């Protein structure tokens, strides 16, 4: 999936900020590669809370991650703040993908993509995304 559009910040995307913690650093004194997963998770969960406030997400389904890719562009350093932007890049019948850009004051440090599958909590099987949720995801990703 092409994530080039996420190399540049876009104020129209959903965004959260995260302080880089000293504990995020590795022995090379830059943010450890695994910590980016936490930044993405914080953004994804904040996005889910927004969808729940707007639409009232069904309690009978969940959206586990089926795929995740991160492309590191350069190191983020402490102290600092990161802005994580996300937007839907694909909405299918039972899954959707989010694209991400992670930025510090000097620009893009990483881009990422994840695919989540809509899963019935009772059966653990994939189910179609509710149409109102799919429509809102398409709108937010300008995929309509």
Secondary structure as GFF3:
##gff-version 3
##sequence-region A 1 144
A	DSSP	three_ten_helix	4	7	.	.	.	ID=ss1
A	DSSP	beta_strand	14	19	.	.	.	ID=ss2
A	DSSP	three_ten_helix	22	24	.	.	.	ID=ss3
A	DSSP	alpha_helix	35	55	.	.	.	ID=ss4
A	DSSP	beta_strand	61	72	.	.	.	ID=ss5
A	DSSP	beta_strand	81	91	.	.	.	ID=ss6
A	DSSP	beta_strand	95	104	.	.	.	ID=ss7
A	DSSP	beta_strand	107	120	.	.	.	ID=ss8
A	DSSP	alpha_helix	131	140	.	.	.	ID=ss9
###
